[in-house]
Amino acid sequence: MKHFKLLCRKFWFPLTLFIAVTAFLLITPITIAQTEDIIVPNPEQSPANLVNPTQDGLYFADVLVRGRPIFQLGSLAEVSATNRAQIINRRITSLISQTDTVQPVTVNLNPNQNIATLQVRNRVLMTVTQQDAQDFGLELEALAQRWADQLNQAFDKRPLAIDVGQRLYETIRQFFRDTISNLPAIIGALIVILATWGVASVVRYAAFKWAQKTEGDSNTEILIGRLSYGAVWVLGTVVALGVLGLDFAALLGAFGLTSVAIGFSLKDVLSNYISGVILLAARPFRINDQVVIKDFEGTITQIQLRGTTLKTYDGRLVYIPNQEVFQASIINNTASPRRRSSVIVGIDYSEDLSTAQKIILNVLNNLSEVETNPAPDILVKELAPSTVNLEVRFWVDSRRAGYLATTSNVTLGIKEALEQANIDMPTDIYTLVFRNLPNQVNGNVTAQLNQE
């Protein structure tokens, strides 16, 4: 009920304005319209066997001057009303385009053939027949003179403001006439749209609640809700267009061509959106995961349909398009709660490696940050020129802060424990060999070394 009141309040003013303008245009007399004495044909006054409908089912067609209808004429036994009006309109357009000032239209009667012609300087614009007189319930001469007067009035150039105003009025009036004639279809489409809005809201809420129980990821929940909402709206829009009388075959054809054009022009944008849907569905990472994507390493702060936002460890925000994320190799450092770290320790060749390993293992066991399962490993990695290098491998919290802090504490503890046990950890030793030196220089160097 609350939503219905809000909807009524929102659309009250546009609906009221629409009704007022419609009533004004359909009921109120307009001065411009009253200046034109347009007679309406009555096909019931003529014999049915003499009146042929046009191809579109209409018995009469408009004669136009500068795009504005002046009067209507009917069909004849030899020609339809549409074809007849097209011929006359073409002659009128040709006459107007050749001169700025059109000479008066005159009426020439031909009693022998029982017809009248409307001419401009002996140039025939149209022929008025007895059939036309019967269609409009007038004498042949009276009808011909009436049409000639209407053409003369239309040929006279009107001030720009009046012409623009009349065209605007006719356009608006025709628009509202079409609206009134299509009012049942419009009301039906509005009912379908309102029903679609209600169903889409319910479906989105239900899908979101279902996703909360099954997915456990906020971005996936929002995605499922939005996709459900959009799917209902697409279906509702198709039904509403059908109520309006739109041809579905033409709609699908236009939609196919439009989709191809949009696909070529927006292929990168669409690729980002499709990649975003796949990433949210596959979920190689979640919010607050610490990942490495290409040259960027940091914490995931936001996952959207178009791009992924990553905050680096130095505080910068990086917005990566989903197409690049989808195509890149992703390292998720926090996909597992534990992560292995390692420290290299160099021991002198003269020291007992077993004793050094026990001391290091004791340090690891005394640090609560080091995981006991899996157990730490202390391996002989290589025999370096000056030291025997031990690789100390242990498991810690996968979060970067815990990973760095624990690795630092382990390194500090190992150094202090080995120093207290008097186990030497020498730096690299380099041996310098001097060859082919002069005897005097060689003697000086030897004496200097002996003194030291």
VOPAGU-2260 file (C-alpha; in pm, 1 decimal, decimal comma):
REM VOPAGU-2260
SITE   aa  ch    i         X         Y         Z
SITE  MET   A    0       0,0       0,0       0,0
SITE  LYS   A    1     285,2     234,6      80,1
SITE  HIS   A    2     448,5     172,2    -256,1
SITE  PHE   A    3     117,1     228,2    -433,9
SITE  LYS   A    4      74,0     567,8    -265,5
SITE  LEU   A    5     426,7     668,7    -361,6
SITE  LEU   A    6     364,3     560,2    -719,6
SITE  CYS   A    7      38,2     756,9    -739,9
SITE  ARG   A    8     204,0    1064,3    -593,5
SITE  LYS   A    9     490,2    1034,3    -840,9
SITE  PHE   A   10     274,0    1003,1   -1152,9
SITE  TRP   A   11     -19,1    1225,7   -1045,8
SITE  PHE   A   12     107,5    1548,0   -1203,0
SITE  PRO   A   13     208,7    1396,7   -1543,9
SITE  LEU   A   14    -122,9    1210,9   -1567,9
SITE  THR   A   15    -323,9    1522,8   -1481,6
SITE  LEU   A   16    -129,5    1728,7   -1735,8
SITE  PHE   A   17    -186,8    1464,9   -2002,4
SITE  ILE   A   18    -564,6    1458,1   -1943,5
SITE  ALA   A   19    -590,5    1839,0   -1942,1
SITE  VAL   A   20    -398,2    1885,0   -2268,2
SITE  THR   A   21    -596,8    1606,6   -2434,2
SITE  ALA   A   22    -929,3    1763,1   -2334,6
SITE  PHE   A   23    -812,0    2107,3   -2447,7
SITE  LEU   A   24    -707,4    1988,1   -2792,2
SITE  LEU   A   25   -1013,1    1772,1   -2849,4
SITE  ILE   A   26   -1285,0    1999,2   -2708,9
SITE  THR   A   27   -1168,9    2361,9   -2716,0
SITE  PRO   A   28   -1223,9    2538,5   -3052,0
SITE  ILE   A   29    -896,8    2650,7   -3205,7
SITE  THR   A   30    -891,2    2972,5   -3404,8
SITE  ILE   A   31    -644,5    2840,8   -3658,0
SITE  ALA   A   32    -858,0    2537,4   -3727,6
SITE  GLN   A   33   -1169,5    2750,6   -3766,1
SITE  THR   A   34   -1014,3    2958,8   -4044,3
SITE  GLU   A   35   -1012,0    2656,9   -4274,6
SITE  ASP   A   36   -1341,8    2551,5   -4424,6
SITE  ILE   A   37   -1266,7    2185,0   -4478,8
SITE  ILE   A   38   -1555,3    1971,8   -4598,4
SITE  VAL   A   39   -1568,1    1608,3   -4500,9
SITE  PRO   A   40   -1659,2    1352,0   -4764,1
SITE  ASN   A   41   -1951,9    1122,1   -4704,3
SITE  PRO   A   42   -1915,7     796,4   -4895,5
SITE  GLU   A   43   -2274,1     700,1   -4810,4
SITE  GLN   A   44   -2397,9     967,3   -5049,9
SITE  SER   A   45   -2240,1     795,5   -5351,9
SITE  PRO   A   46   -2321,9     463,4   -5507,4
SITE  ALA   A   47   -2111,0     184,7   -5360,4
SITE  ASN   A   48   -2030,3      36,9   -5699,5
SITE  LEU   A   49   -1859,8     356,5   -5816,2
SITE  VAL   A   50   -1626,8     406,8   -5518,7
SITE  ASN   A   51   -1311,9     192,0   -5506,1
SITE  PRO   A   52   -1112,7     169,6   -5183,5
SITE  THR   A   53    -739,0     229,4   -5183,6
SITE  GLN   A   54    -489,2     -45,8   -5114,2
SITE  ASP   A   55    -484,2      45,9   -4745,6
SITE  GLY   A   56    -863,0      17,3   -4720,3
SITE  LEU   A   57    -938,9     393,5   -4731,3
SITE  TYR   A   58   -1184,0     550,4   -4976,7
SITE  PHE   A   59   -1035,0     900,7   -4965,0
SITE  ALA   A   60    -686,0    1056,0   -4966,8
SITE  ASP   A   61    -546,8    1399,4   -4874,1
SITE  VAL   A   62    -438,1    1670,3   -5115,6
SITE  LEU   A   63    -133,6    1837,3   -4959,9
SITE  VAL   A   64      17,4    2183,3   -4994,3
SITE  ARG   A   65     356,8    2223,6   -4825,7
SITE  GLY   A   66     292,9    1904,3   -4631,9
SITE  ARG   A   67     -41,2    2026,4   -4494,0
SITE  PRO   A   68    -372,1    1856,2   -4588,3
SITE  ILE   A   69    -613,2    2094,1   -4768,4
SITE  PHE   A   70    -903,9    1869,6   -4866,7
SITE  GLN   A   71    -979,4    1509,0   -4949,5
SITE  LEU   A   72   -1083,4    1347,3   -5273,1
SITE  GLY   A   73   -1220,0    1003,8   -5351,4
SITE  SER   A   74   -1130,1     726,7   -5586,8
SITE  LEU   A   75   -1260,7     677,2   -5938,6
SITE  ALA   A   76   -1340,0     366,4   -6132,6
SITE  GLU   A   77   -1002,9     379,9   -6309,1
SITE  VAL   A   78    -772,8     502,2   -6028,5
SITE  SER   A   79    -757,5     471,2   -5651,2
SITE  ALA   A   80    -780,3     772,2   -5422,2
SITE  THR   A   81    -418,8     728,1   -5309,6
SITE  ASN   A   82    -278,4     721,9   -5662,4
SITE  ARG   A   83    -498,0    1011,9   -5765,3
SITE  ALA   A   84    -384,3    1222,3   -5468,5
SITE  GLN   A   85     -19,2    1137,1   -5535,8
SITE  ILE   A   86     -46,5    1265,4   -5893,3
SITE  ILE   A   87    -210,6    1591,3   -5780,2
SITE  ASN   A   88      36,8    1642,3   -5495,6
SITE  ARG   A   89     327,6    1594,0   -5733,8
SITE  ARG   A   90     187,6    1862,6   -5965,6
SITE  ILE   A   91     131,0    2103,6   -5677,0
SITE  THR   A   92     483,2    2047,4   -5541,3
SITE  SER   A   93     631,5    2107,2   -5885,8
SITE  LEU   A   94     430,7    2427,7   -5923,1
SITE  ILE   A   95     535,7    2564,8   -5581,8
SITE  SER   A   96     903,8    2480,5   -5635,8
SITE  GLN   A   97     918,0    2671,9   -5965,2
SITE  THR   A   98     796,0    3008,5   -5837,7
SITE  ASP   A   99     765,3    3200,6   -5514,0
SITE  THR   A  100     425,6    3348,4   -5601,3
SITE  VAL   A  101     167,8    3107,7   -5743,2
SITE  GLN   A  102     -93,8    3253,5   -5972,5
SITE  PRO   A  103    -461,1    3212,0   -5873,5
SITE  VAL   A  104    -626,7    2879,9   -5939,3
SITE  THR   A  105    -911,8    2908,0   -6189,9
SITE  VAL   A  106   -1205,4    2678,1   -6258,7
SITE  ASN   A  107   -1281,1    2568,1   -6616,2
SITE  LEU   A  108   -1613,9    2388,7   -6666,4
SITE  ASN   A  109   -1669,0    2136,4   -6944,1
SITE  PRO   A  110   -2046,9    2078,5   -6964,0
SITE  ASN   A  111   -2010,6    1827,8   -7246,5
SITE  GLN   A  112   -1798,0    1587,5   -7041,8
SITE  ASN   A  113   -1961,1    1689,2   -6712,9
SITE  ILE   A  114   -1623,4    1770,2   -6550,5
SITE  ALA   A  115   -1433,5    2075,8   -6426,3
SITE  THR   A  116   -1058,6    2136,8   -6420,3
SITE  LEU   A  117    -856,9    2345,5   -6175,4
SITE  GLN   A  118    -580,4    2527,2   -6363,4
SITE  VAL   A  119    -295,3    2770,3   -6304,0
SITE  ARG   A  120    -201,7    2954,8   -6624,5
SITE  ASN   A  121    -353,0    2680,7   -6839,4
SITE  ARG   A  122    -166,2    2418,9   -6639,6
SITE  VAL   A  123    -410,1    2157,5   -6512,9
SITE  LEU   A  124    -366,2    2069,6   -6147,0
SITE  MET   A  125    -661,3    1833,0   -6110,8
SITE  THR   A  126    -993,9    1729,0   -6254,8
SITE  VAL   A  127   -1318,9    1744,3   -6060,4
SITE  THR   A  128   -1568,1    1480,1   -6173,1
SITE  GLN   A  129   -1934,9    1420,3   -6115,4
SITE  GLN   A  130   -1833,5    1136,1   -5888,6
SITE  ASP   A  131   -1656,2    1390,6   -5662,5
SITE  ALA   A  132   -1969,1    1604,6   -5653,2
SITE  GLN   A  133   -2177,9    1303,3   -5549,8
SITE  ASP   A  134   -1919,7    1206,5   -5282,2
SITE  PHE   A  135   -1942,2    1549,2   -5118,1
SITE  GLY   A  136   -2309,0    1621,1   -5182,9
SITE  LEU   A  137   -2246,4    1940,6   -5384,6
SITE  GLU   A  138   -2294,0    2063,9   -5736,6
SITE  LEU   A  139   -1995,6    2011,7   -5966,9
SITE  GLU   A  140   -1929,8    2382,7   -6011,6
SITE  ALA   A  141   -1970,6    2458,8   -5640,0
SITE  LEU   A  142   -1728,8    2182,8   -5539,0
SITE  ALA   A  143   -1473,9    2290,6   -5800,0
SITE  GLN   A  144   -1492,1    2652,9   -5685,8
SITE  ARG   A  145   -1461,4    2551,0   -5319,4
SITE  TRP   A  146   -1148,2    2347,0   -5390,7
SITE  ALA   A  147   -1002,3    2629,4   -5598,3
SITE  ASP   A  148   -1056,8    2876,8   -5313,3
SITE  GLN   A  149    -895,4    2640,6   -5064,8
SITE  LEU   A  150    -592,4    2593,8   -5291,3
SITE  ASN   A  151    -559,1    2970,1   -5341,0
SITE  GLN   A  152    -570,7    3022,6   -4965,5
SITE  ALA   A  153    -307,4    2752,1   -4912,7
SITE  PHE   A  154     -80,3    2892,0   -5185,9
SITE  ASP   A  155     -70,0    3231,7   -5017,6
SITE  LYS   A  156     239,9    3248,8   -4802,0
SITE  ARG   A  157     148,1    3292,1   -4440,9
SITE  PRO   A  158     361,2    3463,0   -4177,7
SITE  LEU   A  159     618,0    3229,5   -4030,5
SITE  ALA   A  160     467,8    3237,8   -3680,1
SITE  ILE   A  161     119,8    3140,9   -3806,3
SITE  ASP   A  162     256,7    2864,6   -4026,6
SITE  VAL   A  163     473,4    2723,0   -3749,4
SITE  GLY   A  164     189,5    2747,5   -3499,7
SITE  GLN   A  165     -52,0    2570,6   -3729,9
SITE  ARG   A  166     191,1    2291,6   -3807,8
SITE  LEU   A  167     265,4    2249,1   -3438,0
SITE  TYR   A  168    -103,2    2242,3   -3355,3
SITE  GLU   A  169    -179,3    1984,7   -3624,8
SITE  THR   A  170     108,2    1764,6   -3511,3
SITE  ILE   A  171       5,1    1777,5   -3145,1
SITE  ARG   A  172    -359,7    1724,2   -3231,1
SITE  GLN   A  173    -276,4    1421,8   -3444,2
SITE  PHE   A  174     -52,8    1286,7   -3170,1
SITE  PHE   A  175    -327,2    1306,9   -2910,7
SITE  ARG   A  176    -581,2    1162,8   -3151,9
SITE  ASP   A  177    -353,7     865,0   -3203,5
SITE  THR   A  178    -301,8     844,4   -2828,5
SITE  ILE   A  179    -675,9     838,4   -2761,6
SITE  SER   A  180    -732,0     575,7   -3029,9
SITE  ASN   A  181    -455,0     363,1   -2881,6
SITE  LEU   A  182    -559,7     431,1   -2522,4
SITE  PRO   A  183    -666,3      69,9   -2447,7
SITE  ALA   A  184    -330,7     -60,3   -2564,9
SITE  ILE   A  185    -144,8     208,5   -2367,2
SITE  ILE   A  186    -341,1     129,6   -2050,2
SITE  GLY   A  187    -273,3    -240,2   -2099,1
SITE  ALA   A  188      98,6    -174,3   -2145,1
SITE  LEU   A  189     105,6      41,9   -1829,1
SITE  ILE   A  190     -64,5    -237,0   -1633,8
SITE  VAL   A  191     195,1    -484,7   -1762,9
SITE  ILE   A  192     479,0    -246,5   -1666,5
SITE  LEU   A  193     339,9    -198,5   -1314,7
SITE  ALA   A  194     296,0    -574,1   -1276,0
SITE  THR   A  195     649,9    -629,2   -1405,8
SITE  TRP   A  196     787,1    -378,8   -1154,9
SITE  GLY   A  197     613,8    -558,2    -867,4
SITE  VAL   A  198     713,5    -908,1    -980,8
SITE  ALA   A  199    1072,5    -798,7   -1050,8
SITE  SER   A  200    1105,4    -648,4    -701,5
SITE  VAL   A  201     972,7    -967,2    -540,5
SITE  VAL   A  202    1197,5   -1190,1    -753,0
SITE  ARG   A  203    1503,8    -978,1    -676,4
SITE  TYR   A  204    1434,5    -993,2    -303,1
SITE  ALA   A  205    1376,6   -1370,2    -312,9
SITE  ALA   A  206    1690,5   -1431,3    -522,3
SITE  PHE   A  207    1897,7   -1213,5    -290,6
SITE  LYS   A  208    1776,4   -1401,3      17,3
SITE  TRP   A  209    1843,3   -1734,3    -149,6
SITE  ALA   A  210    2193,6   -1621,7    -246,4
SITE  GLN   A  211    2261,5   -1512,0     112,6
SITE  LYS   A  212    2185,9   -1864,3     233,8
SITE  THR   A  213    2379,0   -2049,0     -37,5
SITE  GLU   A  214    2661,6   -1825,9    -159,7
SITE  GLY   A  215    2801,1   -1637,6     138,4
SITE  ASP   A  216    2962,6   -1371,5     -82,8
SITE  SER   A  217    2809,5   -1023,7     -90,4
SITE  ASN   A  218    2906,5    -947,1    -450,6
SITE  THR   A  219    2764,8   -1273,9    -580,4
SITE  GLU   A  220    2444,4   -1211,7    -386,4
SITE  ILE   A  221    2406,2    -866,2    -542,5
SITE  LEU   A  222    2482,3   -1006,6    -889,4
SITE  ILE   A  223    2217,3   -1279,0    -859,1
SITE  GLY   A  224    1959,6   -1024,6    -742,3
SITE  ARG   A  225    2035,7    -785,9   -1030,0
SITE  LEU   A  226    2030,5   -1058,4   -1295,5
SITE  SER   A  227    1695,6   -1185,8   -1170,0
SITE  TYR   A  228    1555,1    -832,1   -1164,9
SITE  GLY   A  229    1678,0    -761,3   -1518,5
SITE  ALA   A  230    1544,4   -1091,2   -1655,5
SITE  VAL   A  231    1193,8   -1016,9   -1529,8
SITE  TRP   A  232    1207,1    -667,3   -1679,1
SITE  VAL   A  233    1316,0    -802,0   -2019,0
SITE  LEU   A  234    1022,1   -1044,4   -2020,3
SITE  GLY   A  235     780,4    -774,7   -1903,6
SITE  THR   A  236     902,8    -529,7   -2169,4
SITE  VAL   A  237     845,8    -785,6   -2444,7
SITE  VAL   A  238     491,3    -849,3   -2319,8
SITE  ALA   A  239     419,6    -473,4   -2296,7
SITE  LEU   A  240     539,7    -418,1   -2653,3
SITE  GLY   A  241     314,4    -703,0   -2763,1
SITE  VAL   A  242      16,7    -536,8   -2592,9
SITE  LEU   A  243      98,5    -218,2   -2785,8
SITE  GLY   A  244      69,6    -421,0   -3106,5
SITE  LEU   A  245     436,9    -443,3   -3197,0
SITE  ASP   A  246     528,9    -719,8   -3439,3
SITE  PHE   A  247     758,6    -962,8   -3260,4
SITE  ALA   A  248     921,5   -1078,5   -3584,6
SITE  ALA   A  249    1017,0    -720,3   -3671,7
SITE  LEU   A  250    1126,2    -661,5   -3313,6
SITE  LEU   A  251    1353,4    -964,9   -3312,8
SITE  GLY   A  252    1498,6    -868,4   -3650,0
SITE  ALA   A  253    1571,4    -513,9   -3535,8
SITE  PHE   A  254    1708,0    -643,7   -3208,0
SITE  GLY   A  255    1940,5    -880,3   -3392,5
SITE  LEU   A  256    2078,8    -606,9   -3616,5
SITE  THR   A  257    2108,1    -369,9   -3322,8
SITE  SER   A  258    2287,8    -632,5   -3117,8
SITE  VAL   A  259    2544,1    -685,1   -3393,7
SITE  ALA   A  260    2607,4    -310,6   -3426,2
SITE  ILE   A  261    2631,2    -263,8   -3049,6
SITE  GLY   A  262    2853,9    -568,9   -3020,5
SITE  PHE   A  263    3108,0    -426,7   -3265,1
SITE  SER   A  264    3104,4     -74,4   -3121,3
SITE  LEU   A  265    3104,9    -175,0   -2752,0
SITE  LYS   A  266    3294,9    -502,7   -2766,9
SITE  ASP   A  267    3546,6    -397,5   -2501,1
SITE  VAL   A  268    3274,7    -278,8   -2261,1
SITE  LEU   A  269    3066,0    -592,0   -2315,5
SITE  SER   A  270    3375,7    -807,8   -2274,2
SITE  ASN   A  271    3441,1    -643,8   -1936,6
SITE  TYR   A  272    3083,1    -708,6   -1824,4
SITE  ILE   A  273    3085,6   -1071,3   -1938,8
SITE  SER   A  274    3423,9   -1124,7   -1772,9
SITE  GLY   A  275    3283,0    -969,2   -1454,2
SITE  VAL   A  276    2990,1   -1212,3   -1454,4
SITE  ILE   A  277    3228,2   -1506,7   -1500,3
SITE  LEU   A  278    3461,1   -1383,4   -1224,5
SITE  LEU   A  279    3172,2   -1338,4    -983,0
SITE  ALA   A  280    3043,6   -1683,9   -1070,5
SITE  ALA   A  281    3382,0   -1864,8   -1061,6
SITE  ARG   A  282    3510,8   -1658,5    -766,3
SITE  PRO   A  283    3889,0   -1696,7    -796,1
SITE  PHE   A  284    3906,7   -1437,1    -519,0
SITE  ARG   A  285    3676,6   -1257,3    -276,3
SITE  ILE   A  286    3664,3    -922,9    -101,5
SITE  ASN   A  287    3968,7    -870,7     129,0
SITE  ASP   A  288    4167,6   -1146,7     -41,1
SITE  GLN   A  289    4533,3   -1061,6     -99,0
SITE  VAL   A  290    4624,9   -1138,2    -458,4
SITE  VAL   A  291    4881,1   -1076,4    -729,0
SITE  ILE   A  292    4735,9    -973,1   -1067,3
SITE  LYS   A  293    4995,5    -899,2   -1333,8
SITE  ASP   A  294    5226,2    -633,0   -1185,7
SITE  PHE   A  295    4991,7    -542,7    -900,2
SITE  GLU   A  296    4980,9    -696,7    -554,1
SITE  GLY   A  297    4742,3    -597,3    -280,6
SITE  THR   A  298    4401,7    -649,4    -121,9
SITE  ILE   A  299    4075,9    -680,5    -317,9
SITE  THR   A  300    3842,7    -400,4    -205,2
SITE  GLN   A  301    3563,5    -414,5    -464,8
SITE  ILE   A  302    3439,6    -646,6    -740,4
SITE  GLN   A  303    3202,1    -493,6    -994,2
SITE  LEU   A  304    3067,9    -608,5   -1328,5
SITE  ARG   A  305    3304,3    -381,9   -1520,3
SITE  GLY   A  306    3621,8    -378,3   -1310,3
SITE  THR   A  307    3800,8    -495,7    -997,6
SITE  THR   A  308    3951,1    -255,4    -744,2
SITE  LEU   A  309    4274,0    -354,8    -568,6
SITE  LYS   A  310    4448,3    -164,4    -288,8
SITE  THR   A  311    4823,9    -207,8    -295,8
SITE  TYR   A  312    5027,0    -245,3      20,9
SITE  ASP   A  313    5156,3     111,1     -12,3
SITE  GLY   A  314    4799,4     249,6      -4,1
SITE  ARG   A  315    4728,8     306,8    -375,5
SITE  LEU   A  316    4401,1     202,3    -542,4
SITE  VAL   A  317    4429,1      20,3    -874,7
SITE  TYR   A  318    4120,2     -21,3   -1096,2
SITE  ILE   A  319    4172,5    -320,2   -1329,1
SITE  PRO   A  320    3920,2    -393,8   -1610,5
SITE  ASN   A  321    3764,8    -736,8   -1568,0
SITE  GLN   A  322    3875,4    -843,0   -1915,2
SITE  GLU   A  323    4240,5    -807,4   -1808,8
SITE  VAL   A  324    4172,1    -980,0   -1476,1
SITE  PHE   A  325    4000,3   -1268,2   -1653,9
SITE  GLN   A  326    4290,9   -1316,7   -1895,9
SITE  ALA   A  327    4568,1   -1279,1   -1634,3
SITE  SER   A  328    4725,3   -1540,3   -1408,3
SITE  ILE   A  329    4601,5   -1471,4   -1055,6
SITE  ILE   A  330    4796,3   -1559,2    -741,2
SITE  ASN   A  331    4567,4   -1566,8    -438,7
SITE  ASN   A  332    4789,1   -1552,6    -131,1
SITE  THR   A  333    4500,6   -1584,9     113,6
SITE  ALA   A  334    4298,1   -1858,9     -54,8
SITE  SER   A  335    4439,7   -2087,7     216,9
SITE  PRO   A  336    4459,3   -1978,4     583,7
SITE  ARG   A  337    4826,4   -2084,2     604,6
SITE  ARG   A  338    5120,9   -1994,7     387,1
SITE  ARG   A  339    5475,5   -2129,5     391,7
SITE  SER   A  340    5769,5   -1899,0     451,9
SITE  SER   A  341    6145,2   -1969,5     454,7
SITE  VAL   A  342    6470,2   -1827,3     589,6
SITE  ILE   A  343    6823,7   -1903,7     465,5
SITE  VAL   A  344    7087,9   -1946,0     744,0
SITE  GLY   A  345    7460,3   -1977,3     664,2
SITE  ILE   A  346    7667,0   -2195,9     909,9
SITE  ASP   A  347    8046,2   -2220,7     916,7
SITE  TYR   A  348    8194,2   -2541,4     774,8
SITE  SER   A  349    8357,7   -2619,5    1108,0
SITE  GLU   A  350    8029,9   -2610,8    1305,9
SITE  ASP   A  351    7810,9   -2910,3    1390,7
SITE  LEU   A  352    7507,4   -2896,4    1162,8
SITE  SER   A  353    7296,6   -3128,6    1381,1
SITE  THR   A  354    7341,1   -2898,2    1679,9
SITE  ALA   A  355    7254,8   -2594,5    1468,3
SITE  GLN   A  356    6939,1   -2767,9    1339,8
SITE  LYS   A  357    6824,9   -2852,3    1693,3
SITE  ILE   A  358    6876,5   -2493,2    1808,1
SITE  ILE   A  359    6679,1   -2356,9    1511,1
SITE  LEU   A  360    6400,1   -2610,3    1564,8
SITE  ASN   A  361    6376,3   -2510,5    1930,8
SITE  VAL   A  362    6337,0   -2144,9    1825,1
SITE  LEU   A  363    6050,7   -2235,4    1591,1
SITE  ASN   A  364    5873,1   -2439,9    1856,9
SITE  ASN   A  365    5888,0   -2151,0    2103,2
SITE  LEU   A  366    5721,7   -1903,2    1865,1
SITE  SER   A  367    5340,6   -1919,7    1886,0
SITE  GLU   A  368    5297,6   -1756,2    1545,2
SITE  VAL   A  369    5459,7   -2056,1    1371,4
SITE  GLU   A  370    5212,4   -2329,3    1280,7
SITE  THR   A  371    5287,0   -2672,9    1423,3
SITE  ASN   A  372    5088,5   -2850,6    1151,6
SITE  PRO   A  373    5246,7   -2888,0     900,6
SITE  ALA   A  374    5569,6   -2919,5    1099,4
SITE  PRO   A  375    5869,3   -2695,9    1017,9
SITE  ASP   A  376    6152,0   -2828,0     797,9
SITE  ILE   A  377    6526,1   -2752,6     827,6
SITE  LEU   A  378    6708,0   -2866,7     514,7
SITE  VAL   A  379    7066,9   -2834,8     388,5
SITE  LYS   A  380    7014,5   -2621,7      79,7
SITE  GLU   A  381    7365,4   -2580,3     -62,4
SITE  LEU   A  382    7737,2   -2584,5       9,5
SITE  ALA   A  383    7833,1   -2224,7     -53,2
SITE  PRO   A  384    8196,9   -2105,2     -84,4
SITE  SER   A  385    8208,7   -1982,4     276,1
SITE  THR   A  386    7910,9   -2142,0     451,9
SITE  VAL   A  387    7676,9   -2435,8     458,6
SITE  ASN   A  388    7334,6   -2282,0     385,6
SITE  LEU   A  389    7035,8   -2418,9     572,3
SITE  GLU   A  390    6681,0   -2350,0     451,5
SITE  VAL   A  391    6437,5   -2310,4     737,6
SITE  ARG   A  392    6080,2   -2363,1     613,1
SITE  PHE   A  393    5775,4   -2305,4     831,3
SITE  TRP   A  394    5402,8   -2224,7     797,6
SITE  VAL   A  395    5245,6   -1898,4     910,6
SITE  ASP   A  396    4925,8   -1696,3     873,7
SITE  SER   A  397    4861,8   -1624,8     504,6
SITE  ARG   A  398    4772,3   -1258,5     565,0
SITE  ARG   A  399    5058,1   -1035,0     460,7
SITE  ALA   A  400    5092,1    -857,7     796,9
SITE  GLY   A  401    5117,4   -1186,5     987,4
SITE  TYR   A  402    5339,6   -1337,8     719,0
SITE  LEU   A  403    5597,6   -1058,2     732,7
SITE  ALA   A  404    5589,5   -1020,2    1111,3
SITE  THR   A  405    5633,7   -1394,3    1178,5
SITE  THR   A  406    5912,4   -1428,6     922,2
SITE  SER   A  407    6093,4   -1135,8    1085,4
SITE  ASN   A  408    6054,9   -1284,2    1435,7
SITE  VAL   A  409    6184,1   -1622,5    1318,4
SITE  THR   A  410    6491,4   -1466,0    1154,7
SITE  LEU   A  411    6568,9   -1260,8    1468,2
SITE  GLY   A  412    6522,4   -1560,3    1700,6
SITE  ILE   A  413    6749,0   -1785,5    1494,9
SITE  LYS   A  414    7027,3   -1526,1    1484,6
SITE  GLU   A  415    7020,4   -1464,6    1863,1
SITE  ALA   A  416    6999,5   -1835,6    1949,4
SITE  LEU   A  417    7295,4   -1929,7    1726,8
SITE  GLU   A  418    7506,0   -1645,8    1865,0
SITE  GLN   A  419    7432,4   -1754,9    2223,5
SITE  ALA   A  420    7539,8   -2108,1    2129,8
SITE  ASN   A  421    7864,3   -1969,0    1981,9
SITE  ILE   A  422    7784,3   -2110,7    1640,4
SITE  ASP   A  423    7966,4   -1905,2    1382,3
SITE  MET   A  424    7768,0   -1754,7    1091,8
SITE  PRO   A  425    8048,2   -1604,3     881,0
SITE  THR   A  426    8007,2   -1369,5     593,2
SITE  ASP   A  427    8137,7   -1457,9     250,6
SITE  ILE   A  428    8520,2   -1511,9     246,2
SITE  TYR   A  429    8712,9   -1417,2     -64,6
SITE  THR   A  430    9068,7   -1542,2    -141,9
SITE  LEU   A  431    9291,7   -1308,5    -345,0
SITE  VAL   A  432    9575,6   -1465,4    -547,0
SITE  PHE   A  433    9844,5   -1235,1    -695,6
SITE  ARG   A  434   10037,6   -1380,1    -986,8
SITE  ASN   A  435   10324,4   -1258,7   -1207,8
SITE  LEU   A  436   10406,7    -961,7    -982,4
SITE  PRO   A  437   10757,8    -805,4    -992,3
SITE  ASN   A  438   10993,0    -944,8    -725,4
SITE  GLN   A  439   11019,8    -612,1    -546,0
SITE  VAL   A  440   10642,9    -568,6    -523,5
SITE  ASN   A  441   10596,1    -930,3    -423,7
SITE  GLY   A  442   10856,3    -889,8    -145,9
SITE  ASN   A  443   10690,9    -574,9     -11,8
SITE  VAL   A  444   10348,9    -740,1      -5,6
SITE  THR   A  445   10488,9   -1044,7     174,9
SITE  ALA   A  446   10662,8    -828,6     432,9
SITE  GLN   A  447   10348,9    -627,5     492,0
SITE  LEU   A  448   10140,5    -940,4     543,7
SITE  ASN   A  449   10403,0   -1080,1     787,3
SITE  GLN   A  450   10385,8    -762,2     992,3
SITE  GLU   A  451   10009,1    -790,1    1019,6
